[in-house]
């Protein structure tokens, strides 16, 4: 488990990710991270946008379910 100290960053409050955390999450300066609530009431910090992942899952389901229609439209 990694721990981070909350500190002042400019006129805001935040925490700094060390090199180990950046490497583990495959992040670089300027990348976005997302804080999502977990079912058990905790939080998860992730580099993956949960809304985008949900949209892609829906798109894949539509492409699978309606593949014949999509083939016909592609002609």
For each residue, the residues with C-beta under 8 A, 3 or more apart:
1:
2: 18 20 21
3:
4: 15 16 17 18 21
5: 15
6: 13 14 15
7: 13 14 15 16
8: 11 12 13
9: 12 13 14 16
10:
11: 8
12: 8 9
13: 6 7 8 9
14: 6 7 9
15: 4 5 6 7
16: 4 7 9
17: 4 21 22 25 27
18: 2 4 21 22
19: 22 23
20: 2 23 24
21: 2 4 17 18 24 25 27
22: 17 18 19 25 27 28
23: 19 20 26
24: 20 21
25: 17 21 22 33 45 46 47
26: 23 47
27: 17 21 22 31 33 47
28: 22 31
29:
30:
31: 27 28 47
32: 47 49
33: 25 27 45 46 47
34: 45 46 47 48 49 50
35: 43 44 45
36: 43 44 46 50
37: 41 42 43 44
38: 41 42 43 44
39:
40:
41: 37 38
42: 37 38
43: 35 36 37 38
44: 35 36 37 38
45: 25 33 34 35
46: 25 33 34 36 50
47: 25 26 27 31 32 33 34
48: 34 52 53
49: 32 34 52 53
50: 34 36 46 53 54
51: 54 55
52: 48 49 55 56
53: 48 49 50 56 57
54: 50 51 57 58
55: 51 52 58 59
56: 52 53 59 60
57: 53 54 60 61
58: 54 55 61 62
59: 55 56 62 63
60: 56 57 63 64
61: 57 58 64 65
62: 58 59 65 66
63: 59 60 66 67 70
64: 60 61 67
65: 61 62
66: 62 63 69 70
67: 63 64 70 71
68: 71 72
69: 66 72 73
70: 63 66 67 73 74
71: 67 68 74 75
72: 68 69 75
73: 69 70
74: 70 71
75: 71 72
